Amino acid sequence: MDYFVALVIGIPVVAVAAFGCALAQAKVVSSAVESMARQPSVAAKVQLAMIIGIAFIESLAIYSLMISFMLFGKLPKSEEVLKIFRKNTSNEELLSSAAGIVLQLSAK
């Protein structure tokens, strides 16, 4: 059960890393364009540094996406999760919970 909880918490945290990458890329490009506007003579050097920085940030986004897909594949099937809920609750409680809704939808 602890393994399942760690996966459920870990997958969204890795997705937040991808969102952070998007914000970082926006900040890098914004700063680079601003510095090129202030000093056009060093635009080539700034552009090269910007491209290298964006490449590193994009590699982090790709790695976080890959890790989230790998972790998502390790999640147990919904039937196994429902068995855990059934051990501790009666059928009436189960049907009134969100797990009961998932059970009804998976039966269709």
PDB file as gemmi writes it, atoms N, CA and C in Angstrom:
CRYST1    1.000    1.000    1.000  90.00  90.00  90.00 P 1                      
ATOM      1  N   MET A   1       0.823  -1.186   0.000  1.00  0.00           N  
ATOM      2  CA  MET A   1       0.000   0.000   0.000  1.00  0.00           C  
ATOM      3  C   MET A   1       0.868   1.252   0.000  1.00  0.00           C  
ATOM      4  N   ASP A   2       1.994   1.237   0.707  1.00  0.00           N  
ATOM      5  CA  ASP A   2       2.884   2.390   0.734  1.00  0.00           C  
ATOM      6  C   ASP A   2       3.472   2.655  -0.645  1.00  0.00           C  
ATOM      7  N   TYR A   3       3.750   1.587  -1.385  1.00  0.00           N  
ATOM      8  CA  TYR A   3       4.274   1.713  -2.739  1.00  0.00           C  
ATOM      9  C   TYR A   3       3.267   2.425  -3.636  1.00  0.00           C  
ATOM     10  N   PHE A   4       1.997   2.063  -3.502  1.00  0.00           N  
ATOM     11  CA  PHE A   4       0.940   2.681  -4.293  1.00  0.00           C  
ATOM     12  C   PHE A   4       0.818   4.168  -3.959  1.00  0.00           C  
ATOM     13  N   VAL A   5       0.876   4.505  -2.686  1.00  0.00           N  
ATOM     14  CA  VAL A   5       0.772   5.906  -2.270  1.00  0.00           C  
ATOM     15  C   VAL A   5       1.955   6.706  -2.805  1.00  0.00           C  
ATOM     16  N   ALA A   6       3.139   6.130  -2.764  1.00  0.00           N  
ATOM     17  CA  ALA A   6       4.318   6.825  -3.286  1.00  0.00           C  
ATOM     18  C   ALA A   6       4.181   7.080  -4.784  1.00  0.00           C  
ATOM     19  N   LEU A   7       3.633   6.133  -5.516  1.00  0.00           N  
ATOM     20  CA  LEU A   7       3.422   6.338  -6.945  1.00  0.00           C  
ATOM     21  C   LEU A   7       2.381   7.414  -7.222  1.00  0.00           C  
ATOM     22  N   VAL A   8       1.307   7.385  -6.459  1.00  0.00           N  
ATOM     23  CA  VAL A   8       0.241   8.367  -6.674  1.00  0.00           C  
ATOM     24  C   VAL A   8       0.738   9.772  -6.368  1.00  0.00           C  
ATOM     25  N   ILE A   9       1.613   9.922  -5.404  1.00  0.00           N  
ATOM     26  CA  ILE A   9       2.181  11.234  -5.098  1.00  0.00           C  
ATOM     27  C   ILE A   9       3.296  11.588  -6.067  1.00  0.00           C  
ATOM     28  N   GLY A  10       4.086  10.623  -6.470  1.00  0.00           N  
ATOM     29  CA  GLY A  10       5.261  10.886  -7.302  1.00  0.00           C  
ATOM     30  C   GLY A  10       4.956  11.285  -8.728  1.00  0.00           C  
ATOM     31  N   ILE A  11       3.942  10.715  -9.321  1.00  0.00           N  
ATOM     32  CA  ILE A  11       3.635  11.009 -10.724  1.00  0.00           C  
ATOM     33  C   ILE A  11       3.249  12.475 -10.920  1.00  0.00           C  
ATOM     34  N   PRO A  12       2.376  13.058 -10.104  1.00  0.00           N  
ATOM     35  CA  PRO A  12       2.093  14.485 -10.287  1.00  0.00           C  
ATOM     36  C   PRO A  12       3.285  15.389  -9.996  1.00  0.00           C  
ATOM     37  N   VAL A  13       4.147  14.982  -9.057  1.00  0.00           N  
ATOM     38  CA  VAL A  13       5.328  15.791  -8.764  1.00  0.00           C  
ATOM     39  C   VAL A  13       6.241  15.850  -9.981  1.00  0.00           C  
ATOM     40  N   VAL A  14       6.369  14.756 -10.684  1.00  0.00           N  
ATOM     41  CA  VAL A  14       7.187  14.746 -11.901  1.00  0.00           C  
ATOM     42  C   VAL A  14       6.520  15.596 -12.982  1.00  0.00           C  
ATOM     43  N   ALA A  15       5.205  15.606 -13.030  1.00  0.00           N  
ATOM     44  CA  ALA A  15       4.504  16.454 -13.995  1.00  0.00           C  
ATOM     45  C   ALA A  15       4.714  17.927 -13.687  1.00  0.00           C  
ATOM     46  N   VAL A  16       4.849  18.269 -12.414  1.00  0.00           N  
ATOM     47  CA  VAL A  16       5.135  19.656 -12.038  1.00  0.00           C  
ATOM     48  C   VAL A  16       6.513  20.067 -12.563  1.00  0.00           C  
ATOM     49  N   ALA A  17       7.446  19.135 -12.633  1.00  0.00           N  
ATOM     50  CA  ALA A  17       8.765  19.439 -13.184  1.00  0.00           C  
ATOM     51  C   ALA A  17       8.656  19.865 -14.647  1.00  0.00           C  
ATOM     52  N   ALA A  18       7.775  19.238 -15.397  1.00  0.00           N  
ATOM     53  CA  ALA A  18       7.576  19.631 -16.791  1.00  0.00           C  
ATOM     54  C   ALA A  18       6.988  21.034 -16.875  1.00  0.00           C  
ATOM     55  N   PHE A  19       6.084  21.374 -15.970  1.00  0.00           N  
ATOM     56  CA  PHE A  19       5.528  22.727 -15.935  1.00  0.00           C  
ATOM     57  C   PHE A  19       6.612  23.738 -15.573  1.00  0.00           C  
ATOM     58  N   GLY A  20       7.486  23.379 -14.645  1.00  0.00           N  
ATOM     59  CA  GLY A  20       8.606  24.246 -14.285  1.00  0.00           C  
ATOM     60  C   GLY A  20       9.554  24.471 -15.445  1.00  0.00           C  
ATOM     61  N   CYS A  21       9.727  23.461 -16.274  1.00  0.00           N  
ATOM     62  CA  CYS A  21      10.572  23.610 -17.463  1.00  0.00           C  
ATOM     63  C   CYS A  21       9.986  24.640 -18.419  1.00  0.00           C  
ATOM     64  N   ALA A  22       8.680  24.634 -18.580  1.00  0.00           N  
ATOM     65  CA  ALA A  22       8.038  25.610 -19.462  1.00  0.00           C  
ATOM     66  C   ALA A  22       8.245  27.021 -18.938  1.00  0.00           C  
ATOM     67  N   LEU A  23       8.111  27.199 -17.636  1.00  0.00           N  
ATOM     68  CA  LEU A  23       8.337  28.519 -17.057  1.00  0.00           C  
ATOM     69  C   LEU A  23       9.800  28.954 -17.201  1.00  0.00           C  
ATOM     70  N   ALA A  24      10.711  28.019 -17.016  1.00  0.00           N  
ATOM     71  CA  ALA A  24      12.135  28.334 -17.138  1.00  0.00           C  
ATOM     72  C   ALA A  24      12.495  28.720 -18.565  1.00  0.00           C  
ATOM     73  N   GLN A  25      11.948  28.012 -19.537  1.00  0.00           N  
ATOM     74  CA  GLN A  25      12.223  28.367 -20.926  1.00  0.00           C  
ATOM     75  C   GLN A  25      11.688  29.755 -21.262  1.00  0.00           C  
ATOM     76  N   ALA A  26      10.508  30.075 -20.757  1.00  0.00           N  
ATOM     77  CA  ALA A  26       9.950  31.403 -21.002  1.00  0.00           C  
ATOM     78  C   ALA A  26      10.830  32.481 -20.388  1.00  0.00           C  
ATOM     79  N   LYS A  27      11.348  32.243 -19.197  1.00  0.00           N  
ATOM     80  CA  LYS A  27      12.218  33.215 -18.538  1.00  0.00           C  
ATOM     81  C   LYS A  27      13.536  33.381 -19.289  1.00  0.00           C  
ATOM     82  N   VAL A  28      14.113  32.289 -19.763  1.00  0.00           N  
ATOM     83  CA  VAL A  28      15.379  32.354 -20.496  1.00  0.00           C  
ATOM     84  C   VAL A  28      15.221  33.153 -21.783  1.00  0.00           C  
ATOM     85  N   VAL A  29      14.171  32.858 -22.535  1.00  0.00           N  
ATOM     86  CA  VAL A  29      13.961  33.565 -23.803  1.00  0.00           C  
ATOM     87  C   VAL A  29      13.664  35.036 -23.547  1.00  0.00           C  
ATOM     88  N   SER A  30      12.869  35.320 -22.551  1.00  0.00           N  
ATOM     89  CA  SER A  30      12.544  36.703 -22.227  1.00  0.00           C  
ATOM     90  C   SER A  30      13.794  37.494 -21.854  1.00  0.00           C  
ATOM     91  N   SER A  31      14.623  36.924 -21.011  1.00  0.00           N  
ATOM     92  CA  SER A  31      15.855  37.607 -20.606  1.00  0.00           C  
ATOM     93  C   SER A  31      16.823  37.771 -21.770  1.00  0.00           C  
ATOM     94  N   ALA A  32      16.897  36.769 -22.617  1.00  0.00           N  
ATOM     95  CA  ALA A  32      17.816  36.852 -23.756  1.00  0.00           C  
ATOM     96  C   ALA A  32      17.373  37.925 -24.745  1.00  0.00           C  
ATOM     97  N   VAL A  33      16.095  37.979 -25.040  1.00  0.00           N  
ATOM     98  CA  VAL A  33      15.598  38.997 -25.971  1.00  0.00           C  
ATOM     99  C   VAL A  33      15.788  40.389 -25.384  1.00  0.00           C  
ATOM    100  N   GLU A  34      15.572  40.529 -24.089  1.00  0.00           N  
ATOM    101  CA  GLU A  34      15.768  41.823 -23.447  1.00  0.00           C  
ATOM    102  C   GLU A  34      17.229  42.264 -23.510  1.00  0.00           C  
ATOM    103  N   SER A  35      18.139  41.318 -23.269  1.00  0.00           N  
ATOM    104  CA  SER A  35      19.560  41.673 -23.328  1.00  0.00           C  
ATOM    105  C   SER A  35      20.011  41.948 -24.752  1.00  0.00           C  
ATOM    106  N   MET A  36      19.443  41.251 -25.726  1.00  0.00           N  
ATOM    107  CA  MET A  36      19.781  41.550 -27.130  1.00  0.00           C  
ATOM    108  C   MET A  36      19.265  42.927 -27.537  1.00  0.00           C  
ATOM    109  N   ALA A  37      18.130  43.322 -26.997  1.00  0.00           N  
ATOM    110  CA  ALA A  37      17.591  44.645 -27.314  1.00  0.00           C  
ATOM    111  C   ALA A  37      18.446  45.747 -26.698  1.00  0.00           C  
ATOM    112  N   ARG A  38      19.019  45.468 -25.544  1.00  0.00           N  
ATOM    113  CA  ARG A  38      19.862  46.482 -24.890  1.00  0.00           C  
ATOM    114  C   ARG A  38      21.230  46.611 -25.550  1.00  0.00           C  
ATOM    115  N   GLN A  39      21.808  45.482 -25.950  1.00  0.00           N  
ATOM    116  CA  GLN A  39      23.131  45.508 -26.577  1.00  0.00           C  
ATOM    117  C   GLN A  39      23.110  44.626 -27.825  1.00  0.00           C  
ATOM    118  N   PRO A  40      22.728  45.186 -28.950  1.00  0.00           N  
ATOM    119  CA  PRO A  40      22.659  44.384 -30.178  1.00  0.00           C  
ATOM    120  C   PRO A  40      24.005  43.838 -30.649  1.00  0.00           C  
ATOM    121  N   SER A  41      25.093  44.428 -30.179  1.00  0.00           N  
ATOM    122  CA  SER A  41      26.413  43.971 -30.634  1.00  0.00           C  
ATOM    123  C   SER A  41      26.772  42.587 -30.098  1.00  0.00           C  
ATOM    124  N   VAL A  42      26.197  42.169 -28.983  1.00  0.00           N  
ATOM    125  CA  VAL A  42      26.501  40.851 -28.419  1.00  0.00           C  
ATOM    126  C   VAL A  42      25.353  39.863 -28.639  1.00  0.00           C  
ATOM    127  N   ALA A  43      24.492  40.138 -29.603  1.00  0.00           N  
ATOM    128  CA  ALA A  43      23.316  39.302 -29.833  1.00  0.00           C  
ATOM    129  C   ALA A  43      23.693  37.865 -30.181  1.00  0.00           C  
ATOM    130  N   ALA A  44      24.745  37.682 -30.956  1.00  0.00           N  
ATOM    131  CA  ALA A  44      25.134  36.318 -31.353  1.00  0.00           C  
ATOM    132  C   ALA A  44      25.568  35.491 -30.142  1.00  0.00           C  
ATOM    133  N   LYS A  45      26.347  36.093 -29.248  1.00  0.00           N  
ATOM    134  CA  LYS A  45      26.800  35.368 -28.056  1.00  0.00           C  
ATOM    135  C   LYS A  45      25.628  35.056 -27.120  1.00  0.00           C  
ATOM    136  N   VAL A  46      24.740  36.014 -26.976  1.00  0.00           N  
ATOM    137  CA  VAL A  46      23.575  35.801 -26.103  1.00  0.00           C  
ATOM    138  C   VAL A  46      22.678  34.713 -26.688  1.00  0.00           C  
ATOM    139  N   GLN A  47      22.523  34.748 -28.017  1.00  0.00           N  
ATOM    140  CA  GLN A  47      21.670  33.749 -28.660  1.00  0.00           C  
ATOM    141  C   GLN A  47      22.260  32.349 -28.499  1.00  0.00           C  
ATOM    142  N   LEU A  48      23.565  32.217 -28.610  1.00  0.00           N  
ATOM    143  CA  LEU A  48      24.211  30.916 -28.430  1.00  0.00           C  
ATOM    144  C   LEU A  48      24.019  30.408 -27.003  1.00  0.00           C  
ATOM    145  N   ALA A  49      24.220  31.288 -26.019  1.00  0.00           N  
ATOM    146  CA  ALA A  49      24.026  30.889 -24.621  1.00  0.00           C  
ATOM    147  C   ALA A  49      22.567  30.524 -24.357  1.00  0.00           C  
ATOM    148  N   MET A  50      21.645  31.254 -24.990  1.00  0.00           N  
ATOM    149  CA  MET A  50      20.225  30.963 -24.814  1.00  0.00           C  
ATOM    150  C   MET A  50      19.876  29.590 -25.375  1.00  0.00           C  
ATOM    151  N   ILE A  51      20.390  29.271 -26.533  1.00  0.00           N  
ATOM    152  CA  ILE A  51      20.078  27.983 -27.157  1.00  0.00           C  
ATOM    153  C   ILE A  51      20.647  26.831 -26.328  1.00  0.00           C  
ATOM    154  N   ILE A  52      21.848  26.991 -25.803  1.00  0.00           N  
ATOM    155  CA  ILE A  52      22.436  25.946 -24.961  1.00  0.00           C  
ATOM    156  C   ILE A  52      21.620  25.771 -23.686  1.00  0.00           C  
ATOM    157  N   GLY A  53      21.219  26.882 -23.077  1.00  0.00           N  
ATOM    158  CA  GLY A  53      20.404  26.812 -21.864  1.00  0.00           C  
ATOM    159  C   GLY A  53      19.060  26.156 -22.108  1.00  0.00           C  
ATOM    160  N   ILE A  54      18.418  26.502 -23.218  1.00  0.00           N  
ATOM    161  CA  ILE A  54      17.126  25.899 -23.542  1.00  0.00           C  
ATOM    162  C   ILE A  54      17.281  24.404 -23.820  1.00  0.00           C  
ATOM    163  N   ALA A  55      18.399  24.007 -24.406  1.00  0.00           N  
ATOM    164  CA  ALA A  55      18.621  22.581 -24.659  1.00  0.00           C  
ATOM    165  C   ALA A  55      18.700  21.802 -23.344  1.00  0.00           C  
ATOM    166  N   PHE A  56      19.381  22.364 -22.348  1.00  0.00           N  
ATOM    167  CA  PHE A  56      19.450  21.694 -21.043  1.00  0.00           C  
ATOM    168  C   PHE A  56      18.086  21.639 -20.368  1.00  0.00           C  
ATOM    169  N   ILE A  57      17.348  22.729 -20.451  1.00  0.00           N  
ATOM    170  CA  ILE A  57      16.018  22.750 -19.842  1.00  0.00           C  
ATOM    171  C   ILE A  57      15.098  21.751 -20.544  1.00  0.00           C  
ATOM    172  N   GLU A  58      15.177  21.690 -21.856  1.00  0.00           N  
ATOM    173  CA  GLU A  58      14.332  20.758 -22.610  1.00  0.00           C  
ATOM    174  C   GLU A  58      14.687  19.305 -22.307  1.00  0.00           C  
ATOM    175  N   SER A  59      15.977  19.034 -22.061  1.00  0.00           N  
ATOM    176  CA  SER A  59      16.354  17.664 -21.690  1.00  0.00           C  
ATOM    177  C   SER A  59      15.740  17.285 -20.348  1.00  0.00           C  
ATOM    178  N   LEU A  60      15.657  18.233 -19.420  1.00  0.00           N  
ATOM    179  CA  LEU A  60      14.990  17.956 -18.144  1.00  0.00           C  
ATOM    180  C   LEU A  60      13.512  17.661 -18.362  1.00  0.00           C  
ATOM    181  N   ALA A  61      12.872  18.397 -19.266  1.00  0.00           N  
ATOM    182  CA  ALA A  61      11.456  18.153 -19.559  1.00  0.00           C  
ATOM    183  C   ALA A  61      11.252  16.770 -20.164  1.00  0.00           C  
ATOM    184  N   ILE A  62      12.134  16.376 -21.066  1.00  0.00           N  
ATOM    185  CA  ILE A  62      12.018  15.058 -21.695  1.00  0.00           C  
ATOM    186  C   ILE A  62      12.241  13.948 -20.669  1.00  0.00           C  
ATOM    187  N   TYR A  63      13.244  14.109 -19.801  1.00  0.00           N  
ATOM    188  CA  TYR A  63      13.492  13.109 -18.767  1.00  0.00           C  
ATOM    189  C   TYR A  63      12.324  13.004 -17.796  1.00  0.00           C  
ATOM    190  N   SER A  64      11.755  14.142 -17.399  1.00  0.00           N  
ATOM    191  CA  SER A  64      10.631  14.081 -16.468  1.00  0.00           C  
ATOM    192  C   SER A  64       9.414  13.441 -17.122  1.00  0.00           C  
ATOM    193  N   LEU A  65       9.198  13.695 -18.396  1.00  0.00           N  
ATOM    194  CA  LEU A  65       8.098  13.050 -19.103  1.00  0.00           C  
ATOM    195  C   LEU A  65       8.319  11.537 -19.202  1.00  0.00           C  
ATOM    196  N   MET A  66       9.541  11.139 -19.486  1.00  0.00           N  
ATOM    197  CA  MET A  66       9.866   9.720 -19.579  1.00  0.00           C  
ATOM    198  C   MET A  66       9.672   9.029 -18.228  1.00  0.00           C  
ATOM    199  N   ILE A  67      10.110   9.669 -17.157  1.00  0.00           N  
ATOM    200  CA  ILE A  67       9.966   9.081 -15.833  1.00  0.00           C  
ATOM    201  C   ILE A  67       8.498   8.981 -15.439  1.00  0.00           C  
ATOM    202  N   SER A  68       7.707  10.006 -15.787  1.00  0.00           N  
ATOM    203  CA  SER A  68       6.285   9.931 -15.443  1.00  0.00           C  
ATOM    204  C   SER A  68       5.588   8.808 -16.193  1.00  0.00           C  
ATOM    205  N   PHE A  69       5.953   8.570 -17.454  1.00  0.00           N  
ATOM    206  CA  PHE A  69       5.370   7.449 -18.188  1.00  0.00           C  
ATOM    207  C   PHE A  69       5.798   6.113 -17.586  1.00  0.00           C  
ATOM    208  N   MET A  70       7.054   6.015 -17.166  1.00  0.00           N  
ATOM    209  CA  MET A  70       7.513   4.777 -16.542  1.00  0.00           C  
ATOM    210  C   MET A  70       6.788   4.515 -15.229  1.00  0.00           C  
ATOM    211  N   LEU A  71       6.616   5.559 -14.416  1.00  0.00           N  
ATOM    212  CA  LEU A  71       5.912   5.400 -13.148  1.00  0.00           C  
ATOM    213  C   LEU A  71       4.435   5.117 -13.359  1.00  0.00           C  
ATOM    214  N   PHE A  72       3.844   5.735 -14.372  1.00  0.00           N  
ATOM    215  CA  PHE A  72       2.434   5.503 -14.656  1.00  0.00           C  
ATOM    216  C   PHE A  72       2.188   4.039 -15.028  1.00  0.00           C  
ATOM    217  N   GLY A  73       3.159   3.419 -15.692  1.00  0.00           N  
ATOM    218  CA  GLY A  73       3.041   2.005 -16.031  1.00  0.00           C  
ATOM    219  C   GLY A  73       3.137   1.083 -14.831  1.00  0.00           C  
ATOM    220  N   LYS A  74       3.689   1.577 -13.725  1.00  0.00           N  
ATOM    221  CA  LYS A  74       3.833   0.771 -12.510  1.00  0.00           C  
ATOM    222  C   LYS A  74       2.599   0.823 -11.615  1.00  0.00           C  
ATOM    223  N   LEU A  75       1.639   1.701 -11.916  1.00  0.00           N  
ATOM    224  CA  LEU A  75       0.430   1.770 -11.097  1.00  0.00           C  
ATOM    225  C   LEU A  75      -0.359   0.472 -11.213  1.00  0.00           C  
ATOM    226  N   PRO A  76      -0.964   0.026 -10.121  1.00  0.00           N  
ATOM    227  CA  PRO A  76      -1.765  -1.211 -10.194  1.00  0.00           C  
ATOM    228  C   PRO A  76      -3.054  -0.972 -10.969  1.00  0.00           C  
ATOM    229  N   LYS A  77      -3.639  -2.047 -11.428  1.00  0.00           N  
ATOM    230  CA  LYS A  77      -4.914  -1.963 -12.138  1.00  0.00           C  
ATOM    231  C   LYS A  77      -5.997  -1.482 -11.183  1.00  0.00           C  
ATOM    232  N   SER A  78      -7.043  -0.887 -11.732  1.00  0.00           N  
ATOM    233  CA  SER A  78      -8.099  -0.336 -10.880  1.00  0.00           C  
ATOM    234  C   SER A  78      -8.828  -1.439 -10.117  1.00  0.00           C  
ATOM    235  N   GLU A  79      -8.883  -2.648 -10.669  1.00  0.00           N  
ATOM    236  CA  GLU A  79      -9.537  -3.741  -9.961  1.00  0.00           C  
ATOM    237  C   GLU A  79      -8.786  -4.086  -8.672  1.00  0.00           C  
ATOM    238  N   GLU A  80      -7.463  -4.034  -8.720  1.00  0.00           N  
ATOM    239  CA  GLU A  80      -6.669  -4.332  -7.532  1.00  0.00           C  
ATOM    240  C   GLU A  80      -6.865  -3.265  -6.464  1.00  0.00           C  
ATOM    241  N   VAL A  81      -6.970  -2.015  -6.879  1.00  0.00           N  
ATOM    242  CA  VAL A  81      -7.201  -0.932  -5.923  1.00  0.00           C  
ATOM    243  C   VAL A  81      -8.576  -1.081  -5.291  1.00  0.00           C  
ATOM    244  N   LEU A  82      -9.569  -1.444  -6.096  1.00  0.00           N  
ATOM    245  CA  LEU A  82     -10.919  -1.621  -5.564  1.00  0.00           C  
ATOM    246  C   LEU A  82     -10.989  -2.787  -4.585  1.00  0.00           C  
ATOM    247  N   LYS A  83     -10.171  -3.830  -4.798  1.00  0.00           N  
ATOM    248  CA  LYS A  83     -10.130  -4.945  -3.845  1.00  0.00           C  
ATOM    249  C   LYS A  83      -9.640  -4.475  -2.481  1.00  0.00           C  
ATOM    250  N   ILE A  84      -8.682  -3.549  -2.481  1.00  0.00           N  
ATOM    251  CA  ILE A  84      -8.176  -3.005  -1.215  1.00  0.00           C  
ATOM    252  C   ILE A  84      -9.287  -2.243  -0.503  1.00  0.00           C  
ATOM    253  N   PHE A  85     -10.060  -1.445  -1.261  1.00  0.00           N  
ATOM    254  CA  PHE A  85     -11.155  -0.694  -0.654  1.00  0.00           C  
ATOM    255  C   PHE A  85     -12.257  -1.628  -0.150  1.00  0.00           C  
ATOM    256  N   ARG A  86     -12.490  -2.710  -0.855  1.00  0.00           N  
ATOM    257  CA  ARG A  86     -13.555  -3.636  -0.460  1.00  0.00           C  
ATOM    258  C   ARG A  86     -13.245  -4.357   0.838  1.00  0.00           C  
ATOM    259  N   LYS A  87     -11.978  -4.575   1.131  1.00  0.00           N  
ATOM    260  CA  LYS A  87     -11.604  -5.259   2.369  1.00  0.00           C  
ATOM    261  C   LYS A  87     -12.026  -4.460   3.590  1.00  0.00           C  
ATOM    262  N   ASN A  88     -11.985  -3.141   3.492  1.00  0.00           N  
ATOM    263  CA  ASN A  88     -12.215  -2.293   4.659  1.00  0.00           C  
ATOM    264  C   ASN A  88     -13.599  -1.647   4.697  1.00  0.00           C  
ATOM    265  N   THR A  89     -14.408  -1.808   3.670  1.00  0.00           N  
ATOM    266  CA  THR A  89     -15.709  -1.149   3.645  1.00  0.00           C  
ATOM    267  C   THR A  89     -16.785  -2.142   3.232  1.00  0.00           C  
ATOM    268  N   SER A  90     -18.011  -1.795   3.566  1.00  0.00           N  
ATOM    269  CA  SER A  90     -19.129  -2.617   3.122  1.00  0.00           C  
ATOM    270  C   SER A  90     -19.522  -2.191   1.711  1.00  0.00           C  
ATOM    271  N   ASN A  91     -20.391  -2.967   1.077  1.00  0.00           N  
ATOM    272  CA  ASN A  91     -20.794  -2.652  -0.289  1.00  0.00           C  
ATOM    273  C   ASN A  91     -21.533  -1.328  -0.380  1.00  0.00           C  
ATOM    274  N   GLU A  92     -22.341  -0.990   0.625  1.00  0.00           N  
ATOM    275  CA  GLU A  92     -23.083   0.264   0.591  1.00  0.00           C  
ATOM    276  C   GLU A  92     -22.133   1.459   0.632  1.00  0.00           C  
ATOM    277  N   GLU A  93     -21.135   1.373   1.498  1.00  0.00           N  
ATOM    278  CA  GLU A  93     -20.163   2.459   1.578  1.00  0.00           C  
ATOM    279  C   GLU A  93     -19.352   2.566   0.293  1.00  0.00           C  
ATOM    280  N   LEU A  94     -19.035   1.428  -0.280  1.00  0.00           N  
ATOM    281  CA  LEU A  94     -18.237   1.419  -1.499  1.00  0.00           C  
ATOM    282  C   LEU A  94     -18.985   2.049  -2.658  1.00  0.00           C  
ATOM    283  N   LEU A  95     -20.257   1.740  -2.791  1.00  0.00           N  
ATOM    284  CA  LEU A  95     -21.036   2.296  -3.889  1.00  0.00           C  
ATOM    285  C   LEU A  95     -21.272   3.789  -3.725  1.00  0.00           C  
ATOM    286  N   SER A  96     -21.261   4.293  -2.502  1.00  0.00           N  
ATOM    287  CA  SER A  96     -21.468   5.715  -2.293  1.00  0.00           C  
ATOM    288  C   SER A  96     -20.180   6.509  -2.444  1.00  0.00           C  
ATOM    289  N   SER A  97     -19.063   5.830  -2.542  1.00  0.00           N  
ATOM    290  CA  SER A  97     -17.789   6.537  -2.660  1.00  0.00           C  
ATOM    291  C   SER A  97     -17.395   6.691  -4.120  1.00  0.00           C  
ATOM    292  N   ALA A  98     -16.296   7.409  -4.333  1.00  0.00           N  
ATOM    293  CA  ALA A  98     -15.805   7.617  -5.699  1.00  0.00           C  
ATOM    294  C   ALA A  98     -15.337   6.307  -6.320  1.00  0.00           C  
ATOM    295  N   ALA A  99     -14.862   5.392  -5.485  1.00  0.00           N  
ATOM    296  CA  ALA A  99     -14.430   4.103  -6.010  1.00  0.00           C  
ATOM    297  C   ALA A  99     -15.608   3.332  -6.589  1.00  0.00           C  
ATOM    298  N   GLY A 100     -16.778   3.497  -6.011  1.00  0.00           N  
ATOM    299  CA  GLY A 100     -17.985   2.850  -6.538  1.00  0.00           C  
ATOM    300  C   GLY A 100     -18.340   3.389  -7.904  1.00  0.00           C  
ATOM    301  N   ILE A 101     -18.153   4.666  -8.111  1.00  0.00           N  
ATOM    302  CA  ILE A 101     -18.420   5.257  -9.417  1.00  0.00           C  
ATOM    303  C   ILE A 101     -17.469   4.682 -10.466  1.00  0.00           C  
ATOM    304  N   VAL A 102     -16.200   4.552 -10.079  1.00  0.00           N  
ATOM    305  CA  VAL A 102     -15.221   3.963 -11.001  1.00  0.00           C  
ATOM    306  C   VAL A 102     -15.591   2.525 -11.319  1.00  0.00           C  
ATOM    307  N   LEU A 103     -16.057   1.781 -10.305  1.00  0.00           N  
ATOM    308  CA  LEU A 103     -16.465   0.403 -10.508  1.00  0.00           C  
ATOM    309  C   LEU A 103     -17.647   0.315 -11.470  1.00  0.00           C  
ATOM    310  N   GLN A 104     -18.614   1.199 -11.302  1.00  0.00           N  
ATOM    311  CA  GLN A 104     -19.778   1.199 -12.191  1.00  0.00           C  
ATOM    312  C   GLN A 104     -19.391   1.571 -13.618  1.00  0.00           C  
ATOM    313  N   LEU A 105     -18.487   2.519 -13.775  1.00  0.00           N  
ATOM    314  CA  LEU A 105     -18.069   2.913 -15.129  1.00  0.00           C  
ATOM    315  C   LEU A 105     -17.237   1.837 -15.808  1.00  0.00           C  
ATOM    316  N   SER A 106     -16.416   1.130 -15.011  1.00  0.00           N  
ATOM    317  CA  SER A 106     -15.590   0.081 -15.617  1.00  0.00           C  
ATOM    318  C   SER A 106     -16.419  -1.141 -15.993  1.00  0.00           C  
ATOM    319  N   ALA A 107     -17.588  -1.304 -15.374  1.00  0.00           N  
ATOM    320  CA  ALA A 107     -18.444  -2.444 -15.681  1.00  0.00           C  
ATOM    321  C   ALA A 107     -19.162  -2.263 -17.024  1.00  0.00           C  
ATOM    322  N   LYS A 108     -19.275  -1.032 -17.488  1.00  0.00           N  
ATOM    323  CA  LYS A 108     -20.011  -0.764 -18.751  1.00  0.00           C  
ATOM    324  C   LYS A 108     -19.212  -1.125 -19.955  1.00  0.00           C  
TER     325      LYS A 108                                                      
END                                                                             
